Amino acid sequence: MEGGAEGLVSRDQMWSVAHRSRLAELLRVRIGEFKVTKFEDLVSKLERLPWSAYMKRGIHTHACVYWH
């Protein structure tokens, strides 16, 4: 990964990195990975992800979808 770091950590460790790092401007979290061919299936899969484990209700967020 150019210009970054990657690791497998617990939720508490993730927040520790986010709060204590003096270098981090952005913290990306992968909470799911799946293949779909229809937009409706994408929405369905996204709704099943454990969003509340990482984000509080009512906070504005931004999501990106990448495909290859």
PDB file of N, H, CA, C and O in Angstrom:
ATOM      1  N   MET A   1       0.853  -1.168   0.000  1.00  0.00           N
ATOM      2  CA  MET A   1       0.000   0.000   0.000  1.00  0.00           C
ATOM      3  C   MET A   1       0.903   1.236   0.000  1.00  0.00           C
ATOM      4  O   MET A   1       1.665   1.442   0.944  1.00  0.00           O
ATOM      5  N   GLU A   2       0.825   2.036  -1.020  1.00  0.00           N
ATOM      6  H   GLU A   2       0.206   1.868  -1.787  1.00  0.00           H
ATOM      7  CA  GLU A   2       1.651   3.237  -1.130  1.00  0.00           C
ATOM      8  C   GLU A   2       1.098   4.344  -0.240  1.00  0.00           C
ATOM      9  O   GLU A   2      -0.086   4.674  -0.308  1.00  0.00           O
ATOM     10  N   GLY A   3       1.956   4.906   0.584  1.00  0.00           N
ATOM     11  H   GLY A   3       2.918   4.637   0.639  1.00  0.00           H
ATOM     12  CA  GLY A   3       1.564   6.046   1.406  1.00  0.00           C
ATOM     13  C   GLY A   3       0.632   5.722   2.542  1.00  0.00           C
ATOM     14  O   GLY A   3      -0.114   6.599   2.977  1.00  0.00           O
ATOM     15  N   GLY A   4       0.637   4.511   3.042  1.00  0.00           N
ATOM     16  H   GLY A   4       1.243   3.799   2.689  1.00  0.00           H
ATOM     17  CA  GLY A   4      -0.270   4.176   4.130  1.00  0.00           C
ATOM     18  C   GLY A   4       0.189   2.953   4.891  1.00  0.00           C
ATOM     19  O   GLY A   4       1.301   2.462   4.701  1.00  0.00           O
ATOM     20  N   ALA A   5      -0.669   2.481   5.740  1.00  0.00           N
ATOM     21  H   ALA A   5      -1.573   2.880   5.894  1.00  0.00           H
ATOM     22  CA  ALA A   5      -0.401   1.277   6.526  1.00  0.00           C
ATOM     23  C   ALA A   5      -1.679   0.456   6.575  1.00  0.00           C
ATOM     24  O   ALA A   5      -2.782   0.992   6.461  1.00  0.00           O
ATOM     25  N   GLU A   6      -1.522  -0.828   6.742  1.00  0.00           N
ATOM     26  H   GLU A   6      -0.627  -1.264   6.834  1.00  0.00           H
ATOM     27  CA  GLU A   6      -2.674  -1.707   6.792  1.00  0.00           C
ATOM     28  C   GLU A   6      -2.483  -2.678   7.940  1.00  0.00           C
ATOM     29  O   GLU A   6      -1.368  -3.144   8.176  1.00  0.00           O
ATOM     30  N   GLY A   7      -3.543  -2.988   8.652  1.00  0.00           N
ATOM     31  H   GLY A   7      -4.448  -2.609   8.461  1.00  0.00           H
ATOM     32  CA  GLY A   7      -3.436  -3.927   9.759  1.00  0.00           C
ATOM     33  C   GLY A   7      -4.788  -4.495  10.135  1.00  0.00           C
ATOM     34  O   GLY A   7      -5.829  -3.950   9.768  1.00  0.00           O
ATOM     35  N   LEU A   8      -4.764  -5.584  10.862  1.00  0.00           N
ATOM     36  H   LEU A   8      -3.918  -6.026  11.160  1.00  0.00           H
ATOM     37  CA  LEU A   8      -5.968  -6.221  11.372  1.00  0.00           C
ATOM     38  C   LEU A   8      -5.987  -5.996  12.877  1.00  0.00           C
ATOM     39  O   LEU A   8      -5.162  -6.547  13.606  1.00  0.00           O
ATOM     40  N   VAL A   9      -6.937  -5.178  13.339  1.00  0.00           N
ATOM     41  H   VAL A   9      -7.607  -4.730  12.747  1.00  0.00           H
ATOM     42  CA  VAL A   9      -6.982  -4.792  14.751  1.00  0.00           C
ATOM     43  C   VAL A   9      -8.407  -4.900  15.276  1.00  0.00           C
ATOM     44  O   VAL A   9      -9.364  -4.983  14.506  1.00  0.00           O
ATOM     45  N   SER A  10      -8.528  -4.899  16.597  1.00  0.00           N
ATOM     46  H   SER A  10      -7.750  -4.831  17.222  1.00  0.00           H
ATOM     47  CA  SER A  10      -9.850  -4.885  17.226  1.00  0.00           C
ATOM     48  C   SER A  10     -10.443  -3.478  17.116  1.00  0.00           C
ATOM     49  O   SER A  10      -9.754  -2.535  16.728  1.00  0.00           O
ATOM     50  N   ARG A  11     -11.702  -3.348  17.454  1.00  0.00           N
ATOM     51  H   ARG A  11     -12.263  -4.114  17.770  1.00  0.00           H
ATOM     52  CA  ARG A  11     -12.344  -2.035  17.415  1.00  0.00           C
ATOM     53  C   ARG A  11     -11.659  -1.068  18.377  1.00  0.00           C
ATOM     54  O   ARG A  11     -11.417   0.087  18.026  1.00  0.00           O
ATOM     55  N   ASP A  12     -11.344  -1.533  19.592  1.00  0.00           N
ATOM     56  H   ASP A  12     -11.540  -2.471  19.877  1.00  0.00           H
ATOM     57  CA  ASP A  12     -10.678  -0.659  20.565  1.00  0.00           C
ATOM     58  C   ASP A  12      -9.302  -0.231  20.074  1.00  0.00           C
ATOM     59  O   ASP A  12      -8.908   0.922  20.251  1.00  0.00           O
ATOM     60  N   GLN A  13      -8.574  -1.149  19.464  1.00  0.00           N
ATOM     61  H   GLN A  13      -8.894  -2.086  19.320  1.00  0.00           H
ATOM     62  CA  GLN A  13      -7.261  -0.812  18.925  1.00  0.00           C
ATOM     63  C   GLN A  13      -7.384   0.191  17.780  1.00  0.00           C
ATOM     64  O   GLN A  13      -6.552   1.088  17.642  1.00  0.00           O
ATOM     65  N   MET A  14      -8.426   0.035  16.958  1.00  0.00           N
ATOM     66  H   MET A  14      -9.102  -0.693  17.070  1.00  0.00           H
ATOM     67  CA  MET A  14      -8.648   0.962  15.849  1.00  0.00           C
ATOM     68  C   MET A  14      -8.848   2.379  16.372  1.00  0.00           C
ATOM     69  O   MET A  14      -8.240   3.319  15.860  1.00  0.00           O
ATOM     70  N   TRP A  15      -9.703   2.543  17.394  1.00  0.00           N
ATOM     71  H   TRP A  15     -10.197   1.779  17.809  1.00  0.00           H
ATOM     72  CA  TRP A  15      -9.951   3.873  17.935  1.00  0.00           C
ATOM     73  C   TRP A  15      -8.719   4.423  18.619  1.00  0.00           C
ATOM     74  O   TRP A  15      -8.498   5.633  18.599  1.00  0.00           O
ATOM     75  N   SER A  16      -7.906   3.566  19.227  1.00  0.00           N
ATOM     76  H   SER A  16      -8.086   2.583  19.243  1.00  0.00           H
ATOM     77  CA  SER A  16      -6.656   4.008  19.837  1.00  0.00           C
ATOM     78  C   SER A  16      -5.720   4.586  18.779  1.00  0.00           C
ATOM     79  O   SER A  16      -5.121   5.640  18.992  1.00  0.00           O
ATOM     80  N   VAL A  17      -5.593   3.912  17.653  1.00  0.00           N
ATOM     81  H   VAL A  17      -6.080   3.056  17.479  1.00  0.00           H
ATOM     82  CA  VAL A  17      -4.765   4.419  16.554  1.00  0.00           C
ATOM     83  C   VAL A  17      -5.310   5.753  16.063  1.00  0.00           C
ATOM     84  O   VAL A  17      -4.546   6.692  15.838  1.00  0.00           O
ATOM     85  N   ALA A  18      -6.614   5.840  15.897  1.00  0.00           N
ATOM     86  H   ALA A  18      -7.235   5.077  16.080  1.00  0.00           H
ATOM     87  CA  ALA A  18      -7.231   7.076  15.382  1.00  0.00           C
ATOM     88  C   ALA A  18      -7.000   8.249  16.331  1.00  0.00           C
ATOM     89  O   ALA A  18      -6.735   9.361  15.876  1.00  0.00           O
ATOM     90  N   HIS A  19      -7.095   8.024  17.625  1.00  0.00           N
ATOM     91  H   HIS A  19      -7.310   7.120  17.995  1.00  0.00           H
ATOM     92  CA  HIS A  19      -6.984   9.114  18.594  1.00  0.00           C
ATOM     93  C   HIS A  19      -5.538   9.462  18.963  1.00  0.00           C
ATOM     94  O   HIS A  19      -5.235  10.620  19.247  1.00  0.00           O
ATOM     95  N   ARG A  20      -4.653   8.477  18.960  1.00  0.00           N
ATOM     96  H   ARG A  20      -4.899   7.536  18.729  1.00  0.00           H
ATOM     97  CA  ARG A  20      -3.289   8.718  19.436  1.00  0.00           C
ATOM     98  C   ARG A  20      -2.286   9.024  18.330  1.00  0.00           C
ATOM     99  O   ARG A  20      -1.216   9.571  18.597  1.00  0.00           O
ATOM    100  N   SER A  21      -2.622   8.678  17.106  1.00  0.00           N
ATOM    101  H   SER A  21      -3.491   8.233  16.890  1.00  0.00           H
ATOM    102  CA  SER A  21      -1.687   8.906  16.011  1.00  0.00           C
ATOM    103  C   SER A  21      -1.625  10.390  15.685  1.00  0.00           C
ATOM    104  O   SER A  21      -2.656  11.050  15.550  1.00  0.00           O
ATOM    105  N   ARG A  22      -0.426  10.900  15.561  1.00  0.00           N
ATOM    106  H   ARG A  22       0.411  10.364  15.671  1.00  0.00           H
ATOM    107  CA  ARG A  22      -0.261  12.297  15.180  1.00  0.00           C
ATOM    108  C   ARG A  22      -0.145  12.432  13.665  1.00  0.00           C
ATOM    109  O   ARG A  22      -0.044  13.544  13.146  1.00  0.00           O
ATOM    110  N   LEU A  23      -0.159  11.325  12.966  1.00  0.00           N
ATOM    111  H   LEU A  23      -0.241  10.422  13.388  1.00  0.00           H
ATOM    112  CA  LEU A  23       0.012  11.346  11.518  1.00  0.00           C
ATOM    113  C   LEU A  23      -1.283  11.066  10.752  1.00  0.00           C
ATOM    114  O   LEU A  23      -1.438  11.508   9.613  1.00  0.00           O
ATOM    115  N   ALA A  24      -2.193  10.351  11.360  1.00  0.00           N
ATOM    116  H   ALA A  24      -2.067   9.992  12.285  1.00  0.00           H
ATOM    117  CA  ALA A  24      -3.392   9.910  10.641  1.00  0.00           C
ATOM    118  C   ALA A  24      -4.350  11.067  10.359  1.00  0.00           C
ATOM    119  O   ALA A  24      -4.780  11.764  11.277  1.00  0.00           O
ATOM    120  N   GLU A  25      -4.675  11.263   9.093  1.00  0.00           N
ATOM    121  H   GLU A  25      -4.326  10.697   8.347  1.00  0.00           H
ATOM    122  CA  GLU A  25      -5.711  12.211   8.687  1.00  0.00           C
ATOM    123  C   GLU A  25      -6.991  11.483   8.341  1.00  0.00           C
ATOM    124  O   GLU A  25      -8.083  12.046   8.419  1.00  0.00           O
ATOM    125  N   LEU A  26      -6.847  10.226   7.958  1.00  0.00           N
ATOM    126  H   LEU A  26      -5.960   9.768   7.895  1.00  0.00           H
ATOM    127  CA  LEU A  26      -7.970   9.439   7.490  1.00  0.00           C
ATOM    128  C   LEU A  26      -7.799   8.015   7.975  1.00  0.00           C
ATOM    129  O   LEU A  26      -6.708   7.450   7.905  1.00  0.00           O
ATOM    130  N   LEU A  27      -8.883   7.440   8.467  1.00  0.00           N
ATOM    131  H   LEU A  27      -9.770   7.899   8.524  1.00  0.00           H
ATOM    132  CA  LEU A  27      -8.868   6.055   8.900  1.00  0.00           C
ATOM    133  C   LEU A  27      -9.949   5.321   8.132  1.00  0.00           C
ATOM    134  O   LEU A  27     -11.135   5.617   8.282  1.00  0.00           O
ATOM    135  N   ARG A  28      -9.551   4.378   7.321  1.00  0.00           N
ATOM    136  H   ARG A  28      -8.588   4.138   7.199  1.00  0.00           H
ATOM    137  CA  ARG A  28     -10.502   3.588   6.541  1.00  0.00           C
ATOM    138  C   ARG A  28     -10.711   2.252   7.219  1.00  0.00           C
ATOM    139  O   ARG A  28      -9.763   1.614   7.678  1.00  0.00           O
ATOM    140  N   VAL A  29     -11.962   1.838   7.276  1.00  0.00           N
ATOM    141  H   VAL A  29     -12.732   2.357   6.903  1.00  0.00           H
ATOM    142  CA  VAL A  29     -12.308   0.575   7.922  1.00  0.00           C
ATOM    143  C   VAL A  29     -13.082  -0.273   6.923  1.00  0.00           C
ATOM    144  O   VAL A  29     -14.088   0.169   6.368  1.00  0.00           O
ATOM    145  N   ARG A  30     -12.610  -1.486   6.701  1.00  0.00           N
ATOM    146  H   ARG A  30     -11.793  -1.845   7.152  1.00  0.00           H
ATOM    147  CA  ARG A  30     -13.342  -2.410   5.834  1.00  0.00           C
ATOM    148  C   ARG A  30     -14.193  -3.284   6.740  1.00  0.00           C
ATOM    149  O   ARG A  30     -13.668  -4.076   7.522  1.00  0.00           O
ATOM    150  N   ILE A  31     -15.507  -3.139   6.634  1.00  0.00           N
ATOM    151  H   ILE A  31     -15.934  -2.496   5.999  1.00  0.00           H
ATOM    152  CA  ILE A  31     -16.402  -3.929   7.481  1.00  0.00           C
ATOM    153  C   ILE A  31     -17.156  -4.984   6.691  1.00  0.00           C
ATOM    154  O   ILE A  31     -17.978  -5.713   7.246  1.00  0.00           O
ATOM    155  N   GLY A  32     -16.879  -5.065   5.414  1.00  0.00           N
ATOM    156  H   GLY A  32     -16.211  -4.473   4.963  1.00  0.00           H
ATOM    157  CA  GLY A  32     -17.512  -6.098   4.607  1.00  0.00           C
ATOM    158  C   GLY A  32     -16.947  -6.115   3.212  1.00  0.00           C
ATOM    159  O   GLY A  32     -16.408  -5.122   2.721  1.00  0.00           O
ATOM    160  N   GLU A  33     -17.081  -7.256   2.586  1.00  0.00           N
ATOM    161  H   GLU A  33     -17.519  -8.062   2.984  1.00  0.00           H
ATOM    162  CA  GLU A  33     -16.639  -7.405   1.210  1.00  0.00           C
ATOM    163  C   GLU A  33     -17.534  -8.456   0.564  1.00  0.00           C
ATOM    164  O   GLU A  33     -17.693  -9.558   1.089  1.00  0.00           O
ATOM    165  N   PHE A  34     -18.111  -8.106  -0.571  1.00  0.00           N
ATOM    166  H   PHE A  34     -17.982  -7.211  -0.997  1.00  0.00           H
ATOM    167  CA  PHE A  34     -19.023  -9.028  -1.246  1.00  0.00           C
ATOM    168  C   PHE A  34     -19.140  -8.650  -2.708  1.00  0.00           C
ATOM    169  O   PHE A  34     -18.789  -7.539  -3.106  1.00  0.00           O
ATOM    170  N   LYS A  35     -19.637  -9.585  -3.503  1.00  0.00           N
ATOM    171  H   LYS A  35     -19.922 -10.487  -3.180  1.00  0.00           H
ATOM    172  CA  LYS A  35     -19.854  -9.337  -4.932  1.00  0.00           C
ATOM    173  C   LYS A  35     -21.349  -9.284  -5.202  1.00  0.00           C
ATOM    174  O   LYS A  35     -22.118 -10.110  -4.709  1.00  0.00           O
ATOM    175  N   VAL A  36     -21.740  -8.302  -5.991  1.00  0.00           N
ATOM    176  H   VAL A  36     -21.116  -7.631  -6.391  1.00  0.00           H
ATOM    177  CA  VAL A  36     -23.131  -8.169  -6.417  1.00  0.00           C
ATOM    178  C   VAL A  36     -23.156  -7.751  -7.877  1.00  0.00           C
ATOM    179  O   VAL A  36     -22.178  -7.204  -8.387  1.00  0.00           O
ATOM    180  N   THR A  37     -24.262  -8.002  -8.546  1.00  0.00           N
ATOM    181  H   THR A  37     -25.057  -8.446  -8.132  1.00  0.00           H
ATOM    182  CA  THR A  37     -24.415  -7.595  -9.943  1.00  0.00           C
ATOM    183  C   THR A  37     -25.562  -6.609 -10.134  1.00  0.00           C
ATOM    184  O   THR A  37     -25.705  -6.013 -11.201  1.00  0.00           O
ATOM    185  N   LYS A  38     -26.384  -6.439  -9.090  1.00  0.00           N
ATOM    186  H   LYS A  38     -26.268  -6.923  -8.223  1.00  0.00           H
ATOM    187  CA  LYS A  38     -27.518  -5.515  -9.188  1.00  0.00           C
ATOM    188  C   LYS A  38     -27.462  -4.521  -8.031  1.00  0.00           C
ATOM    189  O   LYS A  38     -27.047  -4.863  -6.924  1.00  0.00           O
ATOM    190  N   PHE A  39     -27.882  -3.291  -8.301  1.00  0.00           N
ATOM    191  H   PHE A  39     -28.219  -3.013  -9.200  1.00  0.00           H
ATOM    192  CA  PHE A  39     -27.873  -2.243  -7.293  1.00  0.00           C
ATOM    193  C   PHE A  39     -28.702  -2.640  -6.074  1.00  0.00           C
ATOM    194  O   PHE A  39     -28.307  -2.355  -4.943  1.00  0.00           O
ATOM    195  N   GLU A  40     -29.828  -3.283  -6.285  1.00  0.00           N
ATOM    196  H   GLU A  40     -30.148  -3.514  -7.204  1.00  0.00           H
ATOM    197  CA  GLU A  40     -30.697  -3.696  -5.185  1.00  0.00           C
ATOM    198  C   GLU A  40     -29.976  -4.659  -4.248  1.00  0.00           C
ATOM    199  O   GLU A  40     -30.153  -4.597  -3.032  1.00  0.00           O
ATOM    200  N   ASP A  41     -29.167  -5.543  -4.812  1.00  0.00           N
ATOM    201  H   ASP A  41     -29.023  -5.593  -5.800  1.00  0.00           H
ATOM    202  CA  ASP A  41     -28.391  -6.479  -3.990  1.00  0.00           C
ATOM    203  C   ASP A  41     -27.327  -5.743  -3.187  1.00  0.00           C
ATOM    204  O   ASP A  41     -27.051  -6.104  -2.043  1.00  0.00           O
ATOM    205  N   LEU A  42     -26.731  -4.718  -3.776  1.00  0.00           N
ATOM    206  H   LEU A  42     -26.955  -4.424  -4.705  1.00  0.00           H
ATOM    207  CA  LEU A  42     -25.742  -3.902  -3.077  1.00  0.00           C
ATOM    208  C   LEU A  42     -26.381  -3.243  -1.856  1.00  0.00           C
ATOM    209  O   LEU A  42     -25.826  -3.303  -0.759  1.00  0.00           O
ATOM    210  N   VAL A  43     -27.525  -2.625  -2.036  1.00  0.00           N
ATOM    211  H   VAL A  43     -27.976  -2.577  -2.927  1.00  0.00           H
ATOM    212  CA  VAL A  43     -28.223  -1.965  -0.931  1.00  0.00           C
ATOM    213  C   VAL A  43     -28.556  -2.974   0.160  1.00  0.00           C
ATOM    214  O   VAL A  43     -28.368  -2.692   1.343  1.00  0.00           O
ATOM    215  N   SER A  44     -29.043  -4.129  -0.221  1.00  0.00           N
ATOM    216  H   SER A  44     -29.196  -4.358  -1.182  1.00  0.00           H
ATOM    217  CA  SER A  44     -29.391  -5.175   0.735  1.00  0.00           C
ATOM    218  C   SER A  44     -28.179  -5.618   1.550  1.00  0.00           C
ATOM    219  O   SER A  44     -28.271  -5.759   2.769  1.00  0.00           O
ATOM    220  N   LYS A  45     -27.059  -5.835   0.895  1.00  0.00           N
ATOM    221  H   LYS A  45     -26.984  -5.720  -0.095  1.00  0.00           H
ATOM    222  CA  LYS A  45     -25.830  -6.251   1.590  1.00  0.00           C
ATOM    223  C   LYS A  45     -25.326  -5.142   2.514  1.00  0.00           C
ATOM    224  O   LYS A  45     -24.897  -5.417   3.635  1.00  0.00           O
ATOM    225  N   LEU A  46     -25.376  -3.889   2.049  1.00  0.00           N
ATOM    226  H   LEU A  46     -25.724  -3.666   1.139  1.00  0.00           H
ATOM    227  CA  LEU A  46     -24.923  -2.764   2.870  1.00  0.00           C
ATOM    228  C   LEU A  46     -25.759  -2.625   4.135  1.00  0.00           C
ATOM    229  O   LEU A  46     -25.228  -2.310   5.200  1.00  0.00           O
ATOM    230  N   GLU A  47     -27.052  -2.857   4.025  1.00  0.00           N
ATOM    231  H   GLU A  47     -27.484  -3.113   3.160  1.00  0.00           H
ATOM    232  CA  GLU A  47     -27.938  -2.738   5.188  1.00  0.00           C
ATOM    233  C   GLU A  47     -27.640  -3.788   6.250  1.00  0.00           C
ATOM    234  O   GLU A  47     -27.957  -3.582   7.421  1.00  0.00           O
ATOM    235  N   ARG A  48     -27.041  -4.901   5.868  1.00  0.00           N
ATOM    236  H   ARG A  48     -26.783  -5.069   4.917  1.00  0.00           H
ATOM    237  CA  ARG A  48     -26.754  -5.993   6.809  1.00  0.00           C
ATOM    238  C   ARG A  48     -25.405  -5.849   7.518  1.00  0.00           C
ATOM    239  O   ARG A  48     -25.105  -6.620   8.430  1.00  0.00           O
ATOM    240  N   LEU A  49     -24.601  -4.885   7.118  1.00  0.00           N
ATOM    241  H   LEU A  49     -24.845  -4.259   6.377  1.00  0.00           H
ATOM    242  CA  LEU A  49     -23.292  -4.711   7.743  1.00  0.00           C
ATOM    243  C   LEU A  49     -23.443  -4.125   9.152  1.00  0.00           C
ATOM    244  O   LEU A  49     -24.410  -3.407   9.411  1.00  0.00           O
ATOM    245  N   PRO A  50     -22.504  -4.416  10.071  1.00  0.00           N
ATOM    246  CA  PRO A  50     -22.612  -3.960  11.462  1.00  0.00           C
ATOM    247  C   PRO A  50     -22.194  -2.497  11.651  1.00  0.00           C
ATOM    248  O   PRO A  50     -21.230  -2.217  12.364  1.00  0.00           O
ATOM    249  N   TRP A  51     -22.908  -1.574  11.021  1.00  0.00           N
ATOM    250  H   TRP A  51     -23.690  -1.802  10.442  1.00  0.00           H
ATOM    251  CA  TRP A  51     -22.552  -0.156  11.062  1.00  0.00           C
ATOM    252  C   TRP A  51     -22.478   0.380  12.481  1.00  0.00           C
ATOM    253  O   TRP A  51     -21.592   1.176  12.791  1.00  0.00           O
ATOM    254  N   SER A  52     -23.390  -0.040  13.350  1.00  0.00           N
ATOM    255  H   SER A  52     -24.110  -0.687  13.098  1.00  0.00           H
ATOM    256  CA  SER A  52     -23.437   0.515  14.712  1.00  0.00           C
ATOM    257  C   SER A  52     -22.210   0.150  15.533  1.00  0.00           C
ATOM    258  O   SER A  52     -21.963   0.778  16.562  1.00  0.00           O
ATOM    259  N   ALA A  53     -21.445  -0.827  15.122  1.00  0.00           N
ATOM    260  H   ALA A  53     -21.646  -1.338  14.286  1.00  0.00           H
ATOM    261  CA  ALA A  53     -20.222  -1.178  15.838  1.00  0.00           C
ATOM    262  C   ALA A  53     -19.136  -0.125  15.630  1.00  0.00           C
ATOM    263  O   ALA A  53     -18.171  -0.083  16.393  1.00  0.00           O
ATOM    264  N   TYR A  54     -19.276   0.719  14.621  1.00  0.00           N
ATOM    265  H   TYR A  54     -20.060   0.684  14.002  1.00  0.00           H
ATOM    266  CA  TYR A  54     -18.229   1.685  14.277  1.00  0.00           C
ATOM    267  C   TYR A  54     -18.696   3.132  14.281  1.00  0.00           C
ATOM    268  O   TYR A  54     -17.884   4.042  14.450  1.00  0.00           O
ATOM    269  N   MET A  55     -19.987   3.358  14.098  1.00  0.00           N
ATOM    270  H   MET A  55     -20.647   2.619  13.961  1.00  0.00           H
ATOM    271  CA  MET A  55     -20.475   4.735  13.970  1.00  0.00           C
ATOM    272  C   MET A  55     -21.702   4.951  14.836  1.00  0.00           C
ATOM    273  O   MET A  55     -22.530   4.054  14.993  1.00  0.00           O
ATOM    274  N   LYS A  56     -21.815   6.155  15.400  1.00  0.00           N
ATOM    275  H   LYS A  56     -21.143   6.884  15.272  1.00  0.00           H
ATOM    276  CA  LYS A  56     -22.971   6.509  16.203  1.00  0.00           C
ATOM    277  C   LYS A  56     -24.102   6.978  15.287  1.00  0.00           C
ATOM    278  O   LYS A  56     -23.868   7.574  14.236  1.00  0.00           O
ATOM    279  N   ARG A  57     -25.317   6.696  15.712  1.00  0.00           N
ATOM    280  H   ARG A  57     -25.507   6.212  16.566  1.00  0.00           H
ATOM    281  CA  ARG A  57     -26.498   7.123  14.956  1.00  0.00           C
ATOM    282  C   ARG A  57     -26.563   8.642  14.888  1.00  0.00           C
ATOM    283  O   ARG A  57     -26.309   9.326  15.879  1.00  0.00           O
ATOM    284  N   GLY A  58     -26.901   9.164  13.719  1.00  0.00           N
ATOM    285  H   GLY A  58     -27.107   8.609  12.913  1.00  0.00           H
ATOM    286  CA  GLY A  58     -27.068  10.598  13.546  1.00  0.00           C
ATOM    287  C   GLY A  58     -25.824  11.346  13.088  1.00  0.00           C
ATOM    288  O   GLY A  58     -25.891  12.547  12.826  1.00  0.00           O
ATOM    289  N   ILE A  59     -24.691  10.659  12.987  1.00  0.00           N
ATOM    290  H   ILE A  59     -24.637   9.683  13.199  1.00  0.00           H
ATOM    291  CA  ILE A  59     -23.459  11.307  12.541  1.00  0.00           C
ATOM    292  C   ILE A  59     -23.381  11.245  11.022  1.00  0.00           C
ATOM    293  O   ILE A  59     -23.604  10.189  10.429  1.00  0.00           O
ATOM    294  N   HIS A  60     -23.066  12.370  10.392  1.00  0.00           N
ATOM    295  H   HIS A  60     -22.885  13.228  10.873  1.00  0.00           H
ATOM    296  CA  HIS A  60     -22.945  12.435   8.932  1.00  0.00           C
ATOM    297  C   HIS A  60     -21.744  11.607   8.487  1.00  0.00           C
ATOM    298  O   HIS A  60     -20.656  11.731   9.049  1.00  0.00           O
ATOM    299  N   THR A  61     -21.941  10.769   7.488  1.00  0.00           N
ATOM    300  H   THR A  61     -22.825  10.668   7.031  1.00  0.00           H
ATOM    301  CA  THR A  61     -20.862   9.915   6.994  1.00  0.00           C
ATOM    302  C   THR A  61     -20.772   9.987   5.484  1.00  0.00           C
ATOM    303  O   THR A  61     -21.653  10.533   4.820  1.00  0.00           O
ATOM    304  N   HIS A  62     -19.710   9.436   4.956  1.00  0.00           N
ATOM    305  H   HIS A  62     -18.995   8.992   5.496  1.00  0.00           H
ATOM    306  CA  HIS A  62     -19.498   9.360   3.515  1.00  0.00           C
ATOM    307  C   HIS A  62     -19.055   7.939   3.199  1.00  0.00           C
ATOM    308  O   HIS A  62     -18.165   7.401   3.858  1.00  0.00           O
ATOM    309  N   ALA A  63     -19.665   7.338   2.205  1.00  0.00           N
ATOM    310  H   ALA A  63     -20.388   7.775   1.669  1.00  0.00           H
ATOM    311  CA  ALA A  63     -19.295   5.972   1.827  1.00  0.00           C
ATOM    312  C   ALA A  63     -18.889   5.943   0.360  1.00  0.00           C
ATOM    313  O   ALA A  63     -19.442   6.667  -0.468  1.00  0.00           O
ATOM    314  N   CYS A  64     -17.919   5.096   0.056  1.00  0.00           N
ATOM    315  H   CYS A  64     -17.470   4.507   0.729  1.00  0.00           H
ATOM    316  CA  CYS A  64     -17.458   4.899  -1.319  1.00  0.00           C
ATOM    317  C   CYS A  64     -17.593   3.426  -1.667  1.00  0.00           C
ATOM    318  O   CYS A  64     -17.366   2.552  -0.829  1.00  0.00           O
ATOM    319  N   VAL A  65     -17.958   3.168  -2.892  1.00  0.00           N
ATOM    320  H   VAL A  65     -18.142   3.878  -3.572  1.00  0.00           H
ATOM    321  CA  VAL A  65     -18.049   1.793  -3.387  1.00  0.00           C
ATOM    322  C   VAL A  65     -17.025   1.650  -4.484  1.00  0.00           C
ATOM    323  O   VAL A  65     -16.987   2.453  -5.416  1.00  0.00           O
ATOM    324  N   TYR A  66     -16.192   0.631  -4.379  1.00  0.00           N
ATOM    325  H   TYR A  66     -16.222  -0.021  -3.621  1.00  0.00           H
ATOM    326  CA  TYR A  66     -15.178   0.356  -5.393  1.00  0.00           C
ATOM    327  C   TYR A  66     -15.503  -0.948  -6.088  1.00  0.00           C
ATOM    328  O   TYR A  66     -15.950  -1.900  -5.448  1.00  0.00           O
ATOM    329  N   TRP A  67     -15.287  -1.000  -7.363  1.00  0.00           N
ATOM    330  H   TRP A  67     -14.924  -0.227  -7.883  1.00  0.00           H
ATOM    331  CA  TRP A  67     -15.521  -2.226  -8.117  1.00  0.00           C
ATOM    332  C   TRP A  67     -14.358  -2.476  -9.060  1.00  0.00           C
ATOM    333  O   TRP A  67     -13.656  -1.551  -9.470  1.00  0.00           O
ATOM    334  N   HIS A  68     -14.168  -3.745  -9.394  1.00  0.00           N
ATOM    335  H   HIS A  68     -14.738  -4.496  -9.061  1.00  0.00           H
ATOM    336  CA  HIS A  68     -13.130  -4.089 -10.369  1.00  0.00           C
ATOM    337  C   HIS A  68     -13.656  -5.128 -11.309  1.00  0.00           C
ATOM    338  O   HIS A  68     -12.941  -5.561 -12.212  1.00  0.00           O
TER     339      HIS A  68
END
